[in-house]
Amino acid sequence: HLKPFLRTSNVFWGKLDLTSVDQMDFTPQECDSLRLLPGDVLVCEGGDIGRTAVWSAELSECYYQNHLHRLRKKNAKVSPQYFAYWMQAGFQQFNLYSGHGNKTTIPNLSQSRLKEFTFPLPPLHEQQKIAAILFKIQQAIEMQESIIEHLQELKKATMQHVFTYGLRGEKTKETEIGKIPESWEVSLLGNLIEVKGGKRMPRGKQLIKEKTPYPYIRVTDFKDNSVDISQLMYVPLDIQPLIKQYIVNHQDIYISIAGTTGIVGIIPKELDGAQLTENAARLILLSSTPKQKYLMRFLDSEYGQRQMEAMTMKTSQPKLALARIKQIKIPLPSKEEQVEIANILEVIDKKIKLHKAKKESFQDLFKTMLNKLMTGEIRVRDLEVDVTEIQ
């Protein structure tokens, strides 16, 4: 009697992820008691305790496992969707229920403690309007996530195509790195660049948050083939002379070489001369033969990443040696085609960045509205709001 059932891994704040639904055996008696009905509220007992979503009959038949609590309304005075959003506010913003989980072993939320929860209950029509507004914002977030996912797939497919067939419609030839256009050459990276490492802080010395003229770029600052400056740390003035030669400039390509290896990108101009972590290396172009952006794009592609993965020493702390970086094989089209390839991929990246920014804006809006609607700072009882989608 194999039946689909939901785990805690299927339940997220305000939504269900049904991309992977497991099956197991349920007796007829278990089917009667564990079958989900539209409007049932699912609350995670373990893991990220309290995480709550509403079952809306996405599957014709589905059940739930014992690490989920199923709540079913006893009367028509409560909207399940409103309650699910209240749980998110209560846990994530108001910190009302943080002490209700048992932390002695694996954190869990017992049924008895869940029954003790209290929550505000406005009139049903107001609950429904609150839930409908939050649902619309959540839909907008999910739409941006879908667009980002499709653009990332487009980028991957585009990289695969341009590094195999180029942009000129040429015949291809077989090389040690696979098919490439006939006019392209293959070169060792060491023939094109100089590789230099970064430097750790001296023993017993710490980076500081206070801004000095010497920003220190860590692997955690690498983001989107550039550097995220929002959490930069700085080298104290008295320490900088000890590591002053380990810098990067905006004509370099960075590459992570320890822990998570193979993260690549370009140093932004505003960080010219910044100090570089010992867990990364700088690639200094020896001439203008390979264009910086093209070279970075190839290293970031599946073909470049595959070579770096094969060269990485698999230890407790994976390590990509500087000497091995020089052995990476690079396909080289004409300078003009390099520029065109880099520009095509940059356009896709700009679109991804745009939609990531939109997603973040909607997420900020959701947090704000969740707070203001659940505290009554914004009242919606007299507004015309379509609530059909959440009923």
C-alpha positions as CSV (number, residue, x, y, z in Angstrom):
1,H,0.0,0.0,0.0
2,L,2.6,2.6,-1.1
3,K,1.4,6.1,-0.7
4,P,3.0,9.5,-1.2
5,F,3.8,11.3,2.1
6,L,5.4,14.6,3.2
7,R,8.5,15.0,5.4
8,T,9.8,18.0,7.2
9,S,12.0,18.5,4.1
10,N,8.9,19.2,2.0
11,V,7.6,22.0,4.4
12,F,8.9,25.5,4.2
13,W,7.7,28.8,5.5
14,G,4.4,29.5,3.7
15,K,4.9,26.9,1.0
16,L,5.4,23.2,0.2
17,D,8.2,21.8,-2.0
18,L,6.8,18.8,-3.9
19,T,9.7,18.3,-6.3
20,S,10.6,15.1,-4.4
21,V,7.8,13.3,-2.6
22,D,8.7,9.9,-1.1
23,Q,6.3,6.9,-0.7
24,M,5.9,4.3,2.0
25,D,3.4,1.7,3.2
26,F,0.3,2.8,5.0
27,T,-2.3,0.5,6.4
28,P,-6.0,1.3,5.8
29,Q,-6.3,2.5,9.4
30,E,-3.3,4.8,8.9
31,C,-4.7,6.1,5.7
32,D,-7.9,7.2,7.6
33,S,-5.9,9.1,10.3
34,L,-3.0,10.4,8.3
35,R,-4.6,11.5,5.0
36,L,-4.2,15.2,4.3
37,L,-7.3,17.3,3.5
38,P,-7.4,20.7,1.8
39,G,-6.8,23.4,4.4
40,D,-4.7,21.2,6.8
41,V,-1.8,23.1,8.4
42,L,1.5,21.3,8.6
43,V,4.0,22.3,11.3
44,C,7.6,20.9,11.6
45,E,8.2,19.2,14.9
46,G,12.0,18.9,14.3
47,G,14.7,20.6,12.3
48,D,13.7,24.2,11.7
49,I,10.9,23.8,14.3
50,G,7.7,25.6,13.7
51,R,8.1,25.9,10.0
52,T,4.5,26.0,8.7
53,A,2.6,25.6,5.4
54,V,-0.9,24.8,4.3
55,W,-1.9,21.7,2.3
56,S,-4.0,22.7,-0.7
57,A,-4.6,19.3,-2.3
58,E,-1.6,19.7,-4.7
59,L,-1.8,15.9,-5.1
60,S,-5.0,13.9,-5.3
61,E,-3.8,11.8,-2.3
62,C,-1.1,12.4,0.2
63,Y,-0.2,11.6,3.8
64,Y,2.3,12.9,6.4
65,Q,5.0,11.4,8.6
66,N,5.4,11.6,12.3
67,H,7.9,14.5,12.4
68,L,5.1,16.8,11.2
69,H,2.2,18.1,13.2
70,R,-1.1,18.3,11.3
71,L,-3.5,21.0,12.4
72,R,-7.1,21.0,11.2
73,K,-9.5,23.9,12.1
74,K,-12.4,23.0,14.4
75,N,-14.7,25.8,13.1
76,A,-15.0,28.5,10.5
77,K,-13.5,31.3,12.6
78,V,-9.9,30.8,11.5
79,S,-8.2,30.9,8.1
80,P,-5.4,28.2,7.8
81,Q,-3.4,30.5,5.5
82,Y,-3.6,33.3,8.0
83,F,-2.5,31.0,10.8
84,A,0.5,29.8,8.8
85,Y,1.7,33.4,8.2
86,W,1.2,34.2,11.9
87,M,3.4,31.2,12.8
88,Q,6.1,32.6,10.5
89,A,5.8,36.1,12.1
90,G,5.7,34.5,15.6
91,F,8.9,32.5,15.1
92,Q,10.9,34.7,12.8
93,Q,10.1,38.2,13.8
94,F,8.5,38.3,17.2
95,N,10.5,35.5,18.8
96,L,7.3,34.4,20.7
97,Y,7.8,30.7,20.5
98,S,11.5,30.2,20.7
99,G,11.4,28.6,24.1
100,H,8.8,26.0,23.2
101,G,11.2,23.6,21.5
102,N,12.9,20.9,23.5
103,K,16.6,21.5,23.1
104,T,18.0,18.7,25.3
105,T,18.6,16.3,22.4
106,I,17.5,17.0,18.9
107,P,15.4,20.2,18.9
108,N,11.7,19.4,18.6
109,L,8.3,20.9,19.2
110,S,5.9,18.6,21.0
111,Q,2.2,18.4,20.3
112,S,1.4,19.5,23.9
113,R,3.6,22.6,23.6
114,L,2.1,23.5,20.2
115,K,-1.4,23.3,21.8
116,E,-0.3,26.0,24.3
117,F,0.4,28.5,21.5
118,T,-1.8,31.6,21.6
119,F,-2.2,33.9,18.6
120,P,-4.3,36.9,17.6
121,L,-7.6,36.2,15.8
122,P,-9.1,39.1,13.9
123,P,-12.4,38.6,12.1
124,L,-12.3,35.9,9.4
125,H,-12.6,38.4,6.5
126,E,-9.6,40.3,7.8
127,Q,-7.6,37.2,8.3
128,Q,-8.3,36.2,4.7
129,K,-7.3,39.7,3.4
130,I,-4.0,39.6,5.4
131,A,-3.2,36.1,4.0
132,A,-4.1,37.1,0.4
133,I,-1.8,40.1,0.5
134,L,1.1,38.1,1.8
135,F,0.4,35.3,-0.6
136,K,0.6,37.8,-3.6
137,I,4.0,39.0,-2.4
138,Q,5.2,35.4,-1.9
139,Q,4.1,34.6,-5.5
140,A,6.1,37.5,-6.8
141,I,9.2,36.2,-4.9
142,E,8.7,32.7,-6.4
143,M,8.3,34.2,-9.9
144,Q,11.6,35.9,-9.6
145,E,13.2,32.7,-8.3
146,S,11.8,30.9,-11.4
147,I,13.2,33.6,-13.7
148,I,16.6,33.4,-12.0
149,E,16.7,29.6,-12.3
150,H,15.8,29.7,-16.0
151,L,18.5,32.4,-16.7
152,Q,21.1,30.3,-14.9
153,E,20.1,27.4,-17.1
154,L,20.4,29.6,-20.1
155,K,23.9,30.8,-19.0
156,K,25.1,27.2,-18.5
157,A,23.8,26.2,-22.0
158,T,25.3,29.3,-23.6
159,M,28.7,28.6,-22.0
160,Q,28.6,25.0,-23.2
161,H,27.8,26.2,-26.7
162,V,30.2,29.0,-27.1
163,F,33.2,27.1,-25.7
164,T,32.5,24.2,-28.0
165,Y,31.3,25.8,-31.3
166,G,32.3,29.4,-30.9
167,L,30.4,32.2,-32.6
168,R,31.5,31.9,-36.3
169,G,29.8,28.7,-37.4
170,E,33.2,27.0,-37.9
171,K,33.8,23.3,-38.2
172,T,35.1,21.8,-35.0
173,K,38.2,19.7,-34.2
174,E,39.0,17.3,-31.4
175,T,41.6,18.5,-28.8
176,E,42.8,17.4,-25.3
177,I,39.9,19.5,-23.8
178,G,37.2,18.3,-26.2
179,K,35.7,19.9,-29.3
180,I,36.6,23.4,-30.2
181,P,36.4,25.5,-33.5
182,E,39.1,24.8,-36.0
183,S,40.7,28.2,-35.8
184,W,41.0,28.1,-32.0
185,E,44.2,27.2,-30.2
186,V,44.8,25.5,-26.9
187,S,47.3,27.0,-24.4
188,L,48.4,26.2,-20.9
189,L,47.3,28.8,-18.5
190,G,50.8,29.1,-17.2
191,N,51.9,30.5,-20.6
192,L,49.3,33.3,-20.3
193,I,49.4,34.3,-16.7
194,E,51.6,34.6,-13.6
195,V,50.1,33.1,-10.4
196,K,50.7,34.6,-7.0
197,G,49.2,33.6,-3.6
198,G,47.7,35.6,-0.9
199,K,48.7,35.9,2.8
200,R,47.2,35.1,6.1
201,M,47.3,37.6,9.0
202,P,50.3,37.1,11.3
203,R,49.8,34.7,14.1
204,G,47.8,36.3,17.0
205,K,46.7,39.3,14.9
206,Q,43.1,39.9,13.8
207,L,41.3,41.7,11.1
208,I,39.1,44.6,12.2
209,K,35.7,46.0,11.0
210,E,36.9,49.6,11.4
211,K,37.7,50.9,8.0
212,T,41.4,51.5,7.2
213,P,43.0,52.1,3.8
214,Y,43.7,48.4,3.6
215,P,40.7,46.1,2.9
216,Y,41.3,42.4,3.2
217,I,39.5,40.2,0.7
218,R,38.4,36.8,2.0
219,V,36.9,33.9,0.1
220,T,33.6,34.7,1.8
221,D,33.6,38.0,0.1
222,F,33.8,36.4,-3.4
223,K,30.4,36.8,-5.0
224,D,28.9,36.7,-8.5
225,N,32.4,36.8,-10.2
226,S,33.2,39.9,-8.3
227,V,33.6,41.0,-4.6
228,D,30.9,41.7,-2.1
229,I,32.0,44.8,-0.2
230,S,29.2,44.8,2.3
231,Q,31.1,42.7,4.9
232,L,34.7,43.6,4.2
233,M,37.2,43.4,7.0
234,Y,40.3,45.6,7.2
235,V,44.0,45.2,8.1
236,P,45.2,47.3,11.1
237,L,47.6,50.1,10.2
238,D,50.4,48.5,12.2
239,I,50.0,45.1,10.5
240,Q,49.8,46.1,6.9
241,P,53.6,46.6,6.4
242,L,54.0,42.9,7.2
243,I,51.8,41.7,4.4
244,K,51.9,44.6,2.0
245,Q,53.2,42.7,-1.0
246,Y,50.2,40.3,-1.1
247,I,47.8,42.5,-3.0
248,V,45.5,42.3,-5.9
249,N,44.4,44.9,-8.5
250,H,41.5,45.3,-10.9
251,Q,43.4,43.7,-13.8
252,D,43.7,40.4,-11.9
253,I,41.5,37.4,-11.8
254,Y,41.0,35.8,-8.4
255,I,40.6,32.1,-7.8
256,S,39.9,30.3,-4.5
257,I,42.5,27.5,-3.8
258,A,41.5,26.1,-0.3
259,G,38.3,24.7,1.1
260,T,35.9,25.6,-1.6
261,T,38.2,25.7,-4.6
262,G,37.6,27.1,-8.1
263,I,35.6,30.3,-7.3
264,V,36.7,32.8,-9.8
265,G,36.1,36.4,-10.6
266,I,37.5,39.9,-11.3
267,I,38.6,42.4,-8.7
268,P,36.5,45.6,-8.9
269,K,38.4,48.9,-9.4
270,E,37.5,50.2,-6.0
271,L,39.5,47.4,-4.4
272,D,42.7,48.1,-6.4
273,G,45.6,47.3,-4.0
274,A,43.5,45.4,-1.5
275,Q,45.1,42.5,0.6
276,L,44.3,39.0,-0.5
277,T,43.6,36.0,1.7
278,E,46.0,33.0,1.7
279,N,43.0,30.9,0.6
280,A,43.0,32.5,-2.9
281,A,45.4,33.3,-5.7
282,R,45.7,36.1,-8.1
283,L,46.1,35.5,-11.8
284,I,48.2,38.2,-13.5
285,L,47.9,38.4,-17.3
286,L,51.3,38.5,-18.9
287,S,50.0,40.1,-22.1
288,S,46.7,41.2,-23.7
289,T,46.6,37.9,-25.7
290,P,43.8,36.4,-23.5
291,K,41.2,39.0,-22.6
292,Q,40.6,39.2,-18.8
293,K,36.8,38.7,-19.0
294,Y,37.0,35.9,-21.5
295,L,39.6,34.0,-19.4
296,M,37.5,34.4,-16.2
297,R,34.4,33.2,-18.1
298,F,36.2,30.1,-19.3
299,L,37.5,29.3,-15.8
300,D,34.0,29.7,-14.5
301,S,32.5,27.4,-17.1
302,E,32.0,23.6,-16.7
303,Y,35.1,23.0,-18.8
304,G,37.4,25.1,-16.5
305,Q,35.7,23.9,-13.3
306,R,36.1,20.3,-14.4
307,Q,39.9,20.7,-14.9
308,M,40.3,22.5,-11.5
309,E,38.2,19.8,-9.8
310,A,40.6,17.1,-11.2
311,M,43.6,19.1,-10.0
312,T,42.3,19.7,-6.4
313,M,44.0,17.6,-3.7
314,K,41.2,15.8,-1.9
315,T,42.1,16.1,1.8
316,S,40.3,17.3,4.9
317,Q,41.0,20.8,3.5
318,P,40.8,20.5,-0.3
319,K,43.7,22.4,-1.9
320,L,44.4,23.6,-5.4
321,A,48.2,24.1,-5.7
322,L,49.5,27.2,-7.5
323,A,51.7,25.1,-9.8
324,R,48.6,23.0,-10.9
325,I,46.7,26.2,-11.8
326,K,49.3,26.8,-14.5
327,Q,48.5,23.4,-16.1
328,I,44.9,24.3,-16.9
329,K,44.3,24.2,-20.6
330,I,42.6,27.2,-22.2
331,P,40.9,27.4,-25.6
332,L,41.9,30.7,-27.4
333,P,39.8,32.2,-30.2
334,S,40.7,35.6,-31.7
335,K,40.7,38.6,-29.5
336,E,37.5,39.9,-31.2
337,E,35.6,36.6,-30.5
338,Q,36.9,36.5,-26.9
339,V,35.3,39.9,-26.4
340,E,32.0,38.9,-28.0
341,I,31.8,35.7,-25.9
342,A,32.5,37.6,-22.7
343,N,29.9,40.3,-23.6
344,I,27.2,37.7,-24.3
345,L,27.7,36.1,-20.9
346,E,27.9,39.5,-19.2
347,V,24.4,40.4,-20.6
348,I,22.9,37.2,-19.1
349,D,24.7,37.9,-15.8
350,K,23.2,41.4,-15.7
351,K,19.7,40.0,-16.1
352,I,20.3,37.5,-13.3
353,K,21.6,40.3,-11.1
354,L,18.5,42.4,-11.9
355,H,16.1,39.7,-11.0
356,K,18.1,38.9,-7.8
357,A,17.7,42.5,-6.8
358,K,13.9,42.3,-7.5
359,K,13.7,39.2,-5.5
360,E,15.4,40.8,-2.5
361,S,13.1,43.8,-2.8
362,F,10.0,41.6,-2.6
363,Q,11.6,39.7,0.3
364,D,12.1,42.9,2.2
365,L,8.5,43.9,1.3
366,F,7.2,40.6,2.6
367,K,9.1,41.0,5.9
368,T,7.7,44.5,6.4
369,M,4.2,43.6,5.5
370,L,4.2,40.5,7.7
371,N,5.2,42.6,10.6
372,K,2.8,45.4,10.0
373,L,-0.2,43.3,9.2
374,M,0.3,40.9,12.1
375,T,0.7,43.7,14.6
376,G,-2.3,45.6,13.2
377,E,-0.2,48.6,12.3
378,I,-1.7,48.3,8.9
379,R,-5.4,47.3,8.8
380,V,-7.0,45.8,5.7
381,R,-10.5,45.1,6.9
382,D,-12.0,47.9,4.7
383,L,-9.8,47.3,1.6
384,E,-11.0,45.5,-1.6
385,V,-8.8,42.5,-1.6
386,D,-9.3,39.3,-3.8
387,V,-9.2,36.4,-1.4
388,T,-10.3,33.7,-3.8
389,E,-6.8,32.3,-4.3
390,I,-6.3,31.4,-0.6
391,Q,-9.8,30.1,0.2
